[in-house]
Amino acid sequence: MTMKIMVAIKRVVDYAVKIRVKPDKTGVVTQNVKMSMNPFCEIALEEALRIRESAAAASEVVAVTIGPSHSVDTLRTGLAMGADRGIHVDSAASLYPLSVAKILRKLVQIENPSLLILGKQAIDDDCNQTGQMLAGLLNWPQGTFASKVVLDKEKQVATVDREVDDGIETVCLNLPAVITTDLRLNQPRYATLPNIMKAKSKPIKKFTPEELNVEIKSDLEIVQVTEPPKRKAGIIVSSVDELIDKLKHEANVI
């Protein structure tokens, strides 16, 4: 039985870039700023590629991204890492988790994958909602915050170790299923130069939200974006007694 894995990836401001808030406080500056694939999405794609390469090999890994035309660059990065083909849903509108989940649901109905892997969250909005919403819309089982994934292709079951507050929780999911990846799941590979060249010829199918019959809207309104307050300078105390006194009477923590 052939198995297809779909991976959602997102273009975000590179994690090493110092974020600057726009003067009008409507968002952060993205013009002329280095963009890259969301780190959690890299982990999701790496896991899909490892599954394809393992004994439980999937037949195909399809990378999906939603966003403006520049998002194709991020999609090409995913193809250079090893994805077989890409899908780009072209939208310049601001996208929120529910809209993304609805678009992905439509693509799932078209592609019919056995497994859908996403990063647990994007580092730009930190919503951590899309995977859960998508599983709900599809009525598929979900394994979130995955730190280990073991796939049994014959039984059509995925065993997922989840990172929770109390430690590790193990769940078994009947396929098809949705998995969201945590940081400790794997170390993503680098795209080699030959694979970067090959990625240029790999197919990318394009859609629009209108073609998928999905309306992009949000019940959220961003009122204002501000930088966090600057941290106050620390002080040096001369004794343990002085430290305890300040913790008790100034910090009010003991």
Secondary structure as the mmCIF struct_conf table of DSSP 4:
data_model
#
loop_
_struct_conf.conf_type_id
_struct_conf.id
_struct_conf.beg_label_comp_id
_struct_conf.beg_label_asym_id
_struct_conf.beg_label_seq_id
_struct_conf.end_label_comp_id
_struct_conf.end_label_asym_id
_struct_conf.end_label_seq_id
STRN STRN1 LYS A 4 ILE A 9
STRN STRN2 ARG A 11 VAL A 13
TURN_TY1_P TURN_TY1_P1 TYR A 15 ALA A 16
BEND BEND1 VAL A 17 VAL A 17
HELX_LH_PP_P HELX_LH_PP_P1 LYS A 18 ILE A 19
STRN STRN3 VAL A 21 VAL A 21
TURN_TY1_P TURN_TY1_P2 PRO A 23 ASP A 24
BEND BEND2 LYS A 25 GLY A 27
STRN STRN4 VAL A 28 VAL A 28
TURN_TY1_P TURN_TY1_P3 GLN A 31 ASN A 32
STRN STRN5 MET A 35 MET A 37
HELX_RH_AL_P HELX_RH_AL_P1 PRO A 39 GLU A 53
BEND BEND3 SER A 54 SER A 54
TURN_TY1_P TURN_TY1_P4 ALA A 55 ALA A 56
BEND BEND4 SER A 59 SER A 59
STRN STRN6 GLU A 60 GLY A 67
BEND BEND5 PRO A 68 PRO A 68
TURN_TY1_P TURN_TY1_P5 SER A 69 HIS A 70
HELX_RH_AL_P HELX_RH_AL_P2 SER A 71 MET A 81
TURN_TY1_P TURN_TY1_P6 GLY A 82 GLY A 82
BEND BEND6 ASP A 84 ASP A 84
STRN STRN7 ARG A 85 ASP A 90
BEND BEND7 ALA A 93 ALA A 93
HELX_RH_AL_P HELX_RH_AL_P3 PRO A 97 GLU A 111
BEND BEND8 SER A 114 SER A 114
STRN STRN8 LEU A 115 GLY A 119
BEND BEND9 LYS A 120 LYS A 120
TURN_TY1_P TURN_TY1_P7 ILE A 123 ASP A 125
HELX_RH_AL_P HELX_RH_AL_P4 THR A 130 LEU A 138
TURN_TY1_P TURN_TY1_P8 ASN A 139 ASN A 139
STRN STRN9 GLN A 142 ASP A 152
TURN_TY1_P TURN_TY1_P9 LYS A 153 GLN A 156
STRN STRN10 VAL A 157 VAL A 164
TURN_TY1_P TURN_TY1_P10 ASP A 165 ASP A 166
STRN STRN11 GLY A 167 ASN A 174
BEND BEND10 LEU A 175 PRO A 176
STRN STRN12 ALA A 177 THR A 181
HELX_RH_3T_P HELX_RH_3T_P1 LEU A 183 LEU A 185
HELX_LH_PP_P HELX_LH_PP_P2 PRO A 188 THR A 192
HELX_RH_AL_P HELX_RH_AL_P5 LEU A 193 ALA A 199
TURN_TY1_P TURN_TY1_P11 LYS A 200 SER A 201
BEND BEND11 LYS A 202 LYS A 202
STRN STRN13 ILE A 204 PHE A 207
TURN_TY1_P TURN_TY1_P12 PRO A 209 ASN A 213
BEND BEND12 ASP A 219 ASP A 219
HELX_LH_PP_P HELX_LH_PP_P3 GLU A 227 GLY A 234
BEND BEND13 SER A 238 SER A 239
HELX_RH_AL_P HELX_RH_AL_P6 VAL A 240 HIS A 249
TURN_TY1_P TURN_TY1_P13 GLU A 250 GLU A 250
BEND BEND14 ALA A 251 ALA A 251
#
